Amino acid sequence: ASAALKMLTTSLLKIKKNEEDDEERLRAHIGAMIAVSLVPLGIHFGASHGIGHVLGGTGGMPHGLTSCVMLARVLSYNAEYISEENKTVILDAFCGNLDKVDLRQACEQFVTSLGLPTNLKDAGFDFDEEMMDDIGAKSMLDPWVETNPRPIPDKETVLKMITD
């Protein structure tokens, strides 16, 4: 999993510099495919992916943007449940800097370096209260949310992650 994450993040940075780089596009694709292939081995996507399903399906947000918005927030929520070894892998993949950088900060800096948004507003989405309530409730039904390392007890927790 760590090699796949590093392959993906490294390739994305190179693609940002040269969008025509087909070799790096292939490496990014391979990194993503390796990550997906690990699901049957018990490595799950967790709440970032599950909430992303609902932001997309209910809110109309493109799936790639949902990851940009949610991953850092879910990493922050899960921080105390992530082993030091895995924190090191994440920090190395996102910033190559293993100094005591916050996981959320490292992820958001990475996403920003790609020119992508890290919150709903910057992604062009401003959901009303009713839509947010619906997103929170439906997120609790997504099977990936159930695989999150830190349990998510209710829709209010989901909404706090989305808006915090």
Helices and strands as residue ranges (DSSP letters): H 2-17, H 22-37, G 39-41, H 46-57, H 63-78, G 79-81, H 84-95, H 103-113, H 129-139, H 143-146, H 155-163
